[in-house]
Amino acid sequence: MINSKLLSNYTLFDGLEQAQIDKILPLMEQEVYDAGTEIIVEGERNDKIFFIVDGKVAVIKDRVILDKLGEGIFFGEMEVLDISPVEATIKTISTTRVLTLSIDALGEIFENDLHTYSFIIMNLARDISRRLRRLNSIVARESPPMDWN
């Protein structure tokens, strides 16, 4: 059984009161995937955010592992925001249990509690910004210096 206190461990819910989180939990679904399962596939559509409760997944792009994600991390948010095809495959490394929040559930939060929805979207923007900064650091470290002459 998942209780709403678990959700407060995810940055997407930072700043929300417990009562607000309690209202979100019933909108979420729990799913369990065996090791080696592709949860979302590069090039396909995705309409939900996945919150890793336990287990581990690999982020794979063009057959290259870009990252490994575990408990307390979420993924799938980019496609929910811009409704474009998935940029990378997410494949389980071990049996993985997730909670999902669909784009329809986000729409329901928007309609019923704009304050909570605003917090979620702001937190989403912050997380994407953090990931972009991390990626920029990796690219800068791995790229050759530019010759300005």
Backbone as a printed PyTorch tensor [residue, N CA C, xyz], in Angstrom:
tensor([[[  0.8370,  -1.1920,   0.0000],
         [  0.0000,   0.0000,   0.0000],
         [  0.8800,   1.2530,   0.0000]],

        [[  0.5790,   2.1670,  -0.8880],
         [  1.3230,   3.4190,  -0.9770],
         [  0.5980,   4.4780,  -0.1590]],

        [[  1.3470,   5.1710,   0.6950],
         [  0.7120,   6.2770,   1.4020],
         [  1.2460,   7.5980,   0.8530]],

        [[  0.5030,   8.6450,   1.0910],
         [  0.8150,   9.9330,   0.4760],
         [  2.1280,  10.5380,   0.9700]],

        [[  2.6160,  10.1260,   2.1250],
         [  3.9090,  10.6430,   2.6090],
         [  5.0420,  10.2640,   1.6660]],

        [[  4.9000,   9.1290,   0.9820],
         [  5.9050,   8.7000,   0.0110],
         [  6.0800,   9.7510,  -1.0850]],

        [[  4.9960,  10.3560,  -1.5170],
         [  5.0770,  11.3360,  -2.6060],
         [  5.8990,  12.5630,  -2.2280]],

        [[  5.9420,  12.8940,  -0.9580],
         [  6.7170,  14.0670,  -0.5430],
         [  8.2180,  13.8620,  -0.7520]],

        [[  8.6410,  12.6260,  -1.0480],
         [ 10.0560,  12.3550,  -1.3460],
         [ 10.4440,  12.7720,  -2.7620]],

        [[  9.4710,  13.0680,  -3.6040],
         [  9.7310,  13.4140,  -5.0060],
         [  9.7200,  14.9310,  -5.1700]],

        [[ 10.7250,  15.4510,  -5.8730],
         [ 10.8530,  16.9000,  -6.0360],
         [  9.6450,  17.5180,  -6.7420]],

        [[  8.9140,  16.7400,  -7.5000],
         [  7.7420,  17.2700,  -8.1960],
         [  6.6920,  17.7850,  -7.2090]],

        [[  6.7130,  17.2750,  -5.9830],
         [  5.7170,  17.6640,  -4.9890],
         [  6.2860,  18.5890,  -3.9110]],

        [[  7.5090,  19.1160,  -4.1200],
         [  8.1040,  20.0580,  -3.1640],
         [  7.1850,  21.2580,  -2.9580]],

        [[  7.0400,  21.6600,  -1.7090],
         [  6.2610,  22.8510,  -1.3880],
         [  4.7710,  22.6000,  -1.2160]],

        [[  4.3280,  21.3870,  -1.5110],
         [  2.9070,  21.0820,  -1.3520],
         [  2.6240,  20.6550,   0.0890]],

        [[  1.4720,  21.0250,   0.5790],
         [  1.0120,  20.5830,   1.8930],
         [  0.5960,  19.1140,   1.7940]],

        [[  0.6250,  18.4220,   2.9180],
         [  0.2270,  17.0100,   2.9240],
         [ -1.2050,  16.8380,   2.4130]],

        [[ -2.0870,  17.7710,   2.7390],
         [ -3.4810,  17.6760,   2.2780],
         [ -3.5660,  17.7400,   0.7520]],

        [[ -2.6980,  18.5430,   0.1320],
         [ -2.6780,  18.6230,  -1.3310],
         [ -2.1810,  17.3000,  -1.9250]],

        [[ -1.1390,  16.7420,  -1.3230],
         [ -0.5950,  15.4720,  -1.7920],
         [ -1.6240,  14.3530,  -1.6070]],

        [[ -2.3650,  14.4020,  -0.5050],
         [ -3.4060,  13.3950,  -0.2600],
         [ -4.4430,  13.3740,  -1.3760]],

        [[ -4.6990,  14.5160,  -1.9880],
         [ -5.6820,  14.5930,  -3.0770],
         [ -5.1230,  14.0650,  -4.4010]],

        [[ -3.7940,  14.0680,  -4.5410],
         [ -3.1560,  13.6100,  -5.7830],
         [ -3.0710,  12.0810,  -5.8250]],

        [[ -2.7760,  11.4620,  -4.7020],
         [ -2.5450,  10.0180,  -4.6600],
         [ -3.6630,   9.1890,  -5.3160]],

        [[ -4.9360,   9.4910,  -5.0770],
         [ -5.9830,   8.6820,  -5.7230],
         [ -6.0050,   8.8050,  -7.2570]],

        [[ -5.3470,   9.8190,  -7.7890],
         [ -5.2850,  10.0090,  -9.2410],
         [ -4.1530,   9.1970,  -9.8700]],

        [[ -3.3450,   8.5670,  -9.0280],
         [ -2.1730,   7.8410,  -9.5010],
         [ -2.4570,   6.3430,  -9.5880]],

        [[ -1.7380,   5.6880, -10.4940],
         [ -1.8380,   4.2320, -10.6720],
         [ -0.5090,   3.6080, -10.2710]],

        [[ -0.5560,   2.4080,  -9.7400],
         [  0.6610,   1.6620,  -9.4230],
         [  0.8780,   0.5970, -10.4870]],

        [[  2.1300,   0.4630, -10.9430],
         [  2.4790,  -0.5430, -11.9410],
         [  3.7790,  -1.2160, -11.5160]],

        [[  3.9230,  -2.4910, -11.8500],
         [  5.1360,  -3.2530, -11.5470],
         [  5.6480,  -3.8530, -12.8520]],

        [[  6.9580,  -3.7030, -13.0880],
         [  7.5920,  -4.2080, -14.3050],
         [  8.7110,  -5.1690, -13.9350]],

        [[  8.7870,  -6.2880, -14.6330],
         [  9.8780,  -7.2390, -14.4510],
         [ 11.1740,  -6.6610, -15.0060]],

        [[ 12.2990,  -7.1890, -14.5480],
         [ 13.6110,  -6.7840, -15.0710],
         [ 13.6440,  -7.0210, -16.5800]],

        [[ 14.2270,  -6.0840, -17.3010],
         [ 14.3620,  -6.2040, -18.7510],
         [ 13.1770,  -5.6910, -19.5450]],

        [[ 12.2160,  -5.0900, -18.8880],
         [ 11.0220,  -4.5800, -19.5600],
         [ 11.2320,  -3.1350, -20.0150]],

        [[ 10.8380,  -2.8460, -21.2370],
         [ 10.8570,  -1.4640, -21.7280],
         [  9.5680,  -0.7910, -21.2840]],

        [[  9.6910,   0.1910, -20.3980],
         [  8.5200,   0.8900, -19.8760],
         [  8.0180,   1.8970, -20.9020]],

        [[  8.9130,   2.6980, -21.4120],
         [  8.5930,   3.5870, -22.5240],
         [  9.6790,   3.4020, -23.5780]],

        [[  9.3090,   3.6110, -24.8410],
         [ 10.2020,   3.2850, -25.9470],
         [ 10.4580,   4.5210, -26.8020]],

        [[ 11.7220,   4.7530, -27.0910],
         [ 12.1460,   5.8710, -27.9320],
         [ 11.3210,   5.9040, -29.2220]],

        [[ 10.8060,   7.0860, -29.5370],
         [ 10.0410,   7.2810, -30.7630],
         [  8.5390,   7.0620, -30.6230]],

        [[  8.1160,   6.4380, -29.5180],
         [  6.6850,   6.2120, -29.3050],
         [  6.0970,   7.3510, -28.4740]],

        [[  4.8240,   7.2750, -28.2280],
         [  4.1190,   8.2890, -27.4270],
         [  4.0600,   7.8520, -25.9630]],

        [[  4.0380,   8.8250, -25.0730],
         [  3.8940,   8.5870, -23.6430],
         [  2.9790,   9.6650, -23.0900]],

        [[  2.0710,   9.2900, -22.2130],
         [  1.1550,  10.2780, -21.6550],
         [  1.1210,  10.2600, -20.1250]],

        [[  2.2410,   9.8140, -19.5030],
         [  2.2660,   9.8290, -18.0470],
         [  3.6760,  10.0050, -17.4930]],

        [[  3.6980,  10.4970, -16.2710],
         [  4.9410,  10.6270, -15.5190],
         [  5.0480,   9.3970, -14.6210]],

        [[  6.2320,   8.7960, -14.5720],
         [  6.4830,   7.5920, -13.7850],
         [  7.3540,   7.9610, -12.5830]],

        [[  6.9310,   7.5660, -11.3980],
         [  7.6710,   7.8010, -10.1540],
         [  8.1920,   6.4600,  -9.6630]],

        [[  9.5140,   6.3120,  -9.6010],
         [ 10.0980,   5.0380,  -9.1840],
         [  9.9590,   4.8910,  -7.6670]],

        [[  9.1850,   3.8970,  -7.2580],
         [  8.9890,   3.5900,  -5.8390],
         [ 10.1070,   2.6710,  -5.3680]],

        [[ 10.3900,   1.6350,  -6.1200],
         [ 11.5670,   0.7970,  -5.8760],
         [ 11.9620,   0.1190,  -7.1760]],

        [[ 13.2460,  -0.2210,  -7.2370],
         [ 13.8100,  -0.7900,  -8.4550],
         [ 14.7320,   0.2040,  -9.1350]],

        [[ 15.1600,  -0.1690, -10.3350],
         [ 16.1250,   0.6620, -11.0610],
         [ 15.8670,   0.5290, -12.5540]],

        [[ 16.0310,   1.6470, -13.2790],
         [ 15.8440,   1.6550, -14.7280],
         [ 17.0570,   2.2930, -15.4010]],

        [[ 17.2240,   1.9710, -16.6810],
         [ 18.2630,   2.5980, -17.5040],
         [ 17.5790,   3.4990, -18.5220]],

        [[ 18.2020,   4.6460, -18.7630],
         [ 17.7660,   5.5660, -19.8140],
         [ 18.6550,   5.2850, -21.0170]],

        [[ 18.0470,   4.8670, -22.1370],
         [ 18.8160,   4.4100, -23.2970],
         [ 18.4360,   5.2220, -24.5270]],

        [[ 19.4340,   5.7480, -25.2090],
         [ 19.2290,   6.5020, -26.4550],
         [ 20.1650,   5.9210, -27.5000]],

        [[ 19.6190,   5.5080, -28.6210],
         [ 20.4250,   4.9190, -29.6940],
         [ 21.3320,   3.8150, -29.1690]],

        [[ 20.7680,   2.9540, -28.2930],
         [ 21.4530,   1.7940, -27.7170],
         [ 22.5790,   2.1510, -26.7510]],

        [[ 22.6760,   3.4140, -26.3330],
         [ 23.6770,   3.8620, -25.3710],
         [ 22.9670,   4.1900, -24.0570]],

        [[ 23.4830,   3.6610, -22.9450],
         [ 22.9080,   3.9720, -21.6340],
         [ 23.3760,   5.3700, -21.2370]],

        [[ 22.4000,   6.2830, -21.1310],
         [ 22.7020,   7.6610, -20.7550],
         [ 22.7350,   7.8540, -19.2450]],

        [[ 21.9010,   7.0890, -18.5510],
         [ 21.7840,   7.2710, -17.1120],
         [ 21.0830,   6.0590, -16.5100]],

        [[ 21.1910,   5.9360, -15.2050],
         [ 20.4510,   4.9320, -14.4480],
         [ 19.7000,   5.6810, -13.3570]],

        [[ 18.4310,   5.3400, -13.1830],
         [ 17.5740,   6.0300, -12.2260],
         [ 17.0120,   5.0370, -11.2270]],

        [[ 16.8420,   5.4830,  -9.9900],
         [ 16.3090,   4.6100,  -8.9550],
         [ 15.2420,   5.2840,  -8.1250]],

        [[ 14.9750,   4.6990,  -6.9930],
         [ 13.9260,   5.1440,  -6.0890],
         [ 14.0020,   6.6530,  -5.8260]],

        [[ 12.8520,   7.2960,  -5.8510],
         [ 12.7820,   8.7360,  -5.5750],
         [ 12.9180,   9.6070,  -6.8070]],

        [[ 13.1390,   8.9930,  -7.9560],
         [ 13.3090,   9.7280,  -9.2130],
         [ 12.0680,   9.5050, -10.0820]],

        [[ 11.7790,  10.4860, -10.9310],
         [ 10.6720,  10.3050, -11.8660],
         [ 11.1590,  10.5310, -13.2910]],

        [[ 10.4060,  10.0100, -14.2600],
         [ 10.7300,  10.1680, -15.6720],
         [  9.4400,  10.2080, -16.4870]],

        [[  9.5580,  10.6020, -17.7540],
         [  8.4010,  10.6790, -18.6390],
         [  7.7690,  12.0480, -18.6710]],

        [[  8.3310,  12.9720, -17.9000],
         [  7.7210,  14.3040, -17.7810],
         [  7.8280,  15.1380, -19.0500]],

        [[  8.8800,  14.9480, -19.8250],
         [  9.0690,  15.7740, -21.0240],
         [  7.9460,  15.5520, -22.0280]],

        [[  7.5820,  14.3110, -22.2430],
         [  6.5360,  14.0060, -23.2250],
         [  5.1640,  14.4790, -22.7470]],

        [[  4.9580,  14.4960, -21.4300],
         [  3.7020,  15.0020, -20.8890],
         [  3.6050,  16.5120, -21.1190]],

        [[  4.7430,  17.2020, -21.0320],
         [  4.7410,  18.6530, -21.2330],
         [  4.5980,  19.0530, -22.6930]],

        [[  5.3580,  18.4110, -23.5730],
         [  5.3490,  18.8710, -24.9670],
         [  4.6710,  17.9170, -25.9420]],

        [[  4.1570,  16.8080, -25.4610],
         [  3.3820,  15.8450, -26.2530],
         [  4.1110,  15.4310, -27.5350]],

        [[  5.4150,  15.3070, -27.4630],
         [  6.2260,  14.8190, -28.5780],
         [  6.5860,  13.3640, -28.3240]],

        [[  7.0540,  12.6640, -29.3520],
         [  7.4890,  11.2780, -29.1260],
         [  8.6190,  11.2020, -28.0950]],

        [[  8.7090,  10.0580, -27.4540],
         [  9.7140,   9.8020, -26.4230],
         [ 11.1180,   9.9230, -27.0170]],

        [[ 12.0130,  10.5760, -26.2880],
         [ 13.3900,  10.7950, -26.7390],
         [ 14.3270,   9.6500, -26.3890]],

        [[ 13.9720,   8.8630, -25.3720],
         [ 14.8460,   7.7710, -24.9400],
         [ 13.9900,   6.6290, -24.4010]],

        [[ 14.5190,   5.4360, -24.5140],
         [ 13.8510,   4.2580, -23.9580],
         [ 14.1880,   4.1640, -22.4770]],

        [[ 13.1980,   3.7860, -21.6840],
         [ 13.4150,   3.5090, -20.2640],
         [ 13.1950,   2.0090, -20.0830]],

        [[ 14.2620,   1.3160, -19.6610],
         [ 14.2170,  -0.1420, -19.5210],
         [ 14.6000,  -0.5170, -18.0940]],

        [[ 13.8530,  -1.4310, -17.5170],
         [ 14.1140,  -1.8330, -16.1420],
         [ 15.3990,  -2.6550, -16.0370]],

        [[ 16.1720,  -2.3730, -15.0140],
         [ 17.3840,  -3.1370, -14.6980],
         [ 17.0220,  -4.2490, -13.7160]],

        [[ 16.0790,  -3.9470, -12.8440],
         [ 15.5710,  -4.9130, -11.8650],
         [ 14.0470,  -4.7760, -11.8410]],

        [[ 13.3920,  -5.6600, -11.1090],
         [ 11.9450,  -5.4930, -10.9460],
         [ 11.7210,  -4.0900, -10.3920]],

        [[ 10.8050,  -3.3730, -11.0170],
         [ 10.6110,  -1.9660, -10.6840],
         [  9.1340,  -1.6660, -10.4720]],

        [[  8.8600,  -1.0200,  -9.3480],
         [  7.4940,  -0.5890,  -9.0390],
         [  7.4320,   0.9220,  -9.1840]],

        [[  6.4240,   1.3920,  -9.8910],
         [  6.2520,   2.8260, -10.1350],
         [  4.8330,   3.2610,  -9.7920]],

        [[  4.7000,   4.5370,  -9.5200],
         [  3.4030,   5.1980,  -9.5120],
         [  3.3780,   6.0610, -10.7560]],

        [[  2.2160,   6.1790, -11.3860],
         [  2.1180,   7.0200, -12.5770],
         [  1.0730,   8.1000, -12.3710]],

        [[  1.3330,   9.2290, -13.0070],
         [  0.3930,  10.3460, -13.0270],
         [  0.1910,  10.6940, -14.4880]],

        [[ -1.0130,  10.4600, -14.9860],
         [ -1.2920,  10.6580, -16.4100],
         [ -1.5450,  12.1270, -16.7340]],

        [[ -1.4740,  12.4370, -18.0040],
         [ -1.7720,  13.7790, -18.4570],
         [ -3.2370,  14.1240, -18.1410]],

        [[ -4.1150,  13.1360, -18.1860],
         [ -5.5170,  13.3610, -17.8160],
         [ -5.6420,  13.7080, -16.3340]],

        [[ -4.8660,  13.0250, -15.4830],
         [ -4.8820,  13.3260, -14.0490],
         [ -4.3500,  14.7340, -13.7920]],

        [[ -3.3050,  15.1230, -14.5280],
         [ -2.8000,  16.4960, -14.4050],
         [ -3.8770,  17.4980, -14.7970]],

        [[ -4.6290,  17.1770, -15.8510],
         [ -5.7300,  18.0370, -16.2650],
         [ -6.7900,  18.1600, -15.1890]],

        [[ -7.0320,  17.0620, -14.4950],
         [ -8.0020,  17.0860, -13.3900],
         [ -7.5080,  17.9630, -12.2420]],

        [[ -6.2020,  17.8830, -11.9450],
         [ -5.6270,  18.7490, -10.9150],
         [ -5.7650,  20.2070, -11.3400]],

        [[ -5.4930,  20.4960, -12.5970],
         [ -5.6290,  21.8490, -13.1350],
         [ -7.0530,  22.3730, -12.9380]],

        [[ -8.0250,  21.5510, -13.2620],
         [ -9.4250,  21.9780, -13.1630],
         [ -9.9010,  22.1510, -11.7250]],

        [[ -9.3840,  21.3310, -10.8080],
         [ -9.8940,  21.3290,  -9.4370],
         [ -9.0540,  22.1040,  -8.4310]],

        [[ -7.7690,  22.3030,  -8.7220],
         [ -6.8980,  22.9650,  -7.7440],
         [ -5.7320,  23.6240,  -8.4750]],

        [[ -5.9890,  24.8020,  -8.9920],
         [ -4.9910,  25.5180,  -9.7890],
         [ -3.7240,  25.8200,  -8.9810]],

        [[ -3.8580,  26.0550,  -7.6910],
         [ -2.6980,  26.3270,  -6.8340],
         [ -1.7510,  25.1140,  -6.8100]],

        [[ -2.3020,  23.9290,  -6.5880],
         [ -1.4960,  22.7050,  -6.5710],
         [ -0.8800,  22.4600,  -7.9420]],

        [[ -1.6770,  22.6200,  -8.9830],
         [ -1.1850,  22.4320, -10.3530],
         [ -0.0050,  23.3670, -10.6320]],

        [[ -0.1120,  24.6080, -10.2010],
         [  0.9670,  25.5810, -10.4210],
         [  2.2590,  25.1460,  -9.7400]],

        [[  2.1520,  24.6380,  -8.5090],
         [  3.3310,  24.1350,  -7.8100],
         [  3.9660,  22.9800,  -8.5770]],

        [[  3.1410,  22.0490,  -9.0530],
         [  3.6520,  20.8930,  -9.7780],
         [  4.3800,  21.3310, -11.0440]],

        [[  3.7860,  22.2220, -11.8080],
         [  4.4020,  22.6820, -13.0580],
         [  5.6920,  23.4640, -12.7770]],

        [[  5.7050,  24.2930, -11.7350],
         [  6.9260,  25.0170, -11.3770],
         [  8.0290,  24.0400, -10.9560]],

        [[  7.6740,  23.0450, -10.1740],
         [  8.6630,  22.0380,  -9.7790],
         [  9.1690,  21.2540, -10.9790]],

        [[  8.2930,  20.9770, -11.9160],
         [  8.6810,  20.2900, -13.1450],
         [  9.6930,  21.1300, -13.9220]],

        [[  9.4240,  22.4190, -14.0370],
         [ 10.3500,  23.3250, -14.7260],
         [ 11.7070,  23.3530, -14.0180]],

        [[ 11.7010,  23.3720, -12.6980],
         [ 12.9630,  23.3700, -11.9330],
         [ 13.7500,  22.0850, -12.1810]],

        [[ 13.0480,  20.9530, -12.1650],
         [ 13.7380,  19.6750, -12.3840],
         [ 14.3220,  19.5850, -13.7890]],

        [[ 13.5790,  20.0360, -14.7700],
         [ 14.0960,  20.0190, -16.1430],
         [ 15.2960,  20.9530, -16.2620]],

        [[ 15.2390,  22.1000, -15.6080],
         [ 16.3720,  23.0230, -15.6050],
         [ 17.6070,  22.3840, -14.9700]],

        [[ 17.4260,  21.6800, -13.8460],
         [ 18.5450,  20.9920, -13.1850],
         [ 19.1510,  19.9340, -14.0980]],

        [[ 18.2880,  19.1880, -14.7920],
         [ 18.7830,  18.1510, -15.7040],
         [ 19.5330,  18.7690, -16.8800]],

        [[ 19.0430,  19.8790, -17.3870],
         [ 19.7160,  20.5660, -18.4820],
         [ 21.0780,  21.0970, -18.0360]],

        [[ 21.1460,  21.6720, -16.8470],
         [ 22.4350,  22.1440, -16.3160],
         [ 23.4250,  20.9830, -16.1720]],

        [[ 22.9250,  19.8480, -15.6660],
         [ 23.7840,  18.6650, -15.5240],
         [ 24.2950,  18.2060, -16.8760]],

        [[ 23.4160,  18.1710, -17.8740],
         [ 23.8000,  17.7740, -19.2210],
         [ 24.8190,  18.7520, -19.8030]],

        [[ 24.5990,  20.0470, -19.5900],
         [ 25.5560,  21.0510, -20.0750],
         [ 26.9330,  20.8310, -19.4690]],

        [[ 26.9880,  20.4970, -18.1810],
         [ 28.2750,  20.2360, -17.5290],
         [ 28.9650,  19.0200, -18.1380]],

        [[ 28.1890,  17.9860, -18.4170],
         [ 28.7580,  16.7720, -19.0230],
         [ 29.2960,  17.0830, -20.4100]],

        [[ 28.5260,  17.7880, -21.2080],
         [ 28.9570,  18.1320, -22.5710],
         [ 30.2190,  18.9990, -22.5200]],

        [[ 30.2470,  19.9720, -21.6170],
         [ 31.4140,  20.8470, -21.5040],
         [ 32.6570,  20.0570, -21.0960]],

        [[ 32.4810,  19.1100, -20.1940],
         [ 33.6040,  18.2810, -19.7280],
         [ 34.1140,  17.3580, -20.8280]],

        [[ 33.2110,  16.8390, -21.6540],
         [ 33.5640,  15.8550, -22.6610],
         [ 33.9640,  16.4680, -24.0110]],

        [[ 33.6460,  17.7160, -24.2350],
         [ 33.9140,  18.3560, -25.5180],
         [ 35.2980,  18.9890, -25.5340]],

        [[ 35.9300,  19.0220, -26.7090],
         [ 37.2430,  19.6860, -26.7900],
         [ 37.0700,  21.1900, -26.6480]],

        [[ 38.0770,  21.8650, -26.0660],
         [ 38.0050,  23.3120, -25.9320],
         [ 37.9530,  23.9700, -27.3190]],

        [[ 37.2850,  25.0930, -27.3750],
         [ 37.1870,  25.8260, -28.6260],
         [ 38.4260,  26.6790, -28.8290]],

        [[ 38.9640,  26.6600, -30.0370],
         [ 40.1260,  27.4830, -30.3890],
         [ 39.6050,  28.8170, -30.9070]],

        [[ 39.8580,  29.9040, -30.1770],
         [ 39.3420,  31.2250, -30.5360],
         [ 40.2380,  31.9770, -31.5030]],

        [[ 41.3320,  31.4130, -31.9230],
         [ 42.2350,  32.1190, -32.8430],
         [ 41.8480,  31.9490, -34.2630]]])
